[in-house]
């Protein structure tokens, strides 16, 4: 049984026209600066729910598990979000300490993927504050024809500094 056909989905409008293409010619050494700039551009463009991010973890069977959370803040420690104390997410983070975040700002046709290690900042009776320290950033821009993308990837090196490891234009 087909619940949503390929034809039905294929006829849907896929995205809005880009508001402005990002400038990949002058990139900061620190990807947190680029993330903050893209975040503020999304706010200035009038987007709502800019802080919404998919937080992915791994369950005890090795299966991915994702949910939407709100970014509370970003500082030199990493990306901070809050959660209840006894959630599946907390159990998974306590087991693997691995987390990934994905931000999608559709009207700007931009996405940012962050992979890193998580640690608890506040261990309250009912509320926990968690922080994901990034090890990997991927900045993604989808061109209007959806056949072309630009990506910038940052990776922490062995000395804990950021290397921009590739810029791709498909």
Secondary structure, 3 states (H helix, E strand, C coil): CCCCCHHHHHCCCCCCCCCCCCCCCCCCCCHHHHHHHHHHHHHHCCCCCCCEEEEEEECCCCCEEEEEEECCEEECCEEEEEEECCCHHHHHHHHHCEEEEEEEEHHHCEEEEEEEEEEEEEECCCEEEEEEEEEEEEEEEECCCCCCEEEEEEEECCCCCEEEEEEEEC
